[in-house]
């Protein structure tokens, strides 16, 4: 059950840019091009990370490996979202 929730959160982590867009001020006119490029990249990356984590769960790896991969995938996703976001 917990593994399915982690897979779901990895898959939905690609939508973090949509939430950031609501709560953080966005820069001017060139920001729309950044959003057009970064949103699909982060969505696909979240889907790929969730698929990799699902395959890792199916392989019956150790708990330490699963925790490390999940943490690394989430940190990468969050850092990329922060790096791609056009702050004001």
Residue pairs with C-beta under 8 A, 6 or more apart in sequence:
3 57
3 66
6 53
6 70
7 50
7 53
7 54
7 57
8 50
9 74
10 46
10 49
10 50
10 53
10 70
10 73
10 74
10 77
11 46
11 47
11 49
11 50
12 46
13 42
13 46
13 49
13 73
13 74
13 77
13 78
14 42
14 43
14 44
14 45
14 46
14 47
14 77
15 43
15 46
16 42
16 77
16 78
16 81
17 35
17 38
17 39
17 42
17 81
17 84
17 85
18 39
20 81
20 85
21 35
24 85
24 87
25 87
25 88
26 86
26 87
26 88
27 86
27 87
27 88
28 88
30 86
31 86
34 84
34 85
34 86
35 86
37 84
38 81
38 84
38 85
41 80
41 84
42 77
42 80
42 81
42 84
45 76
45 77
45 80
46 77
49 73
49 76
49 77
52 69
52 73
53 66
53 69
53 70
53 73
56 65
56 66
56 69
57 66
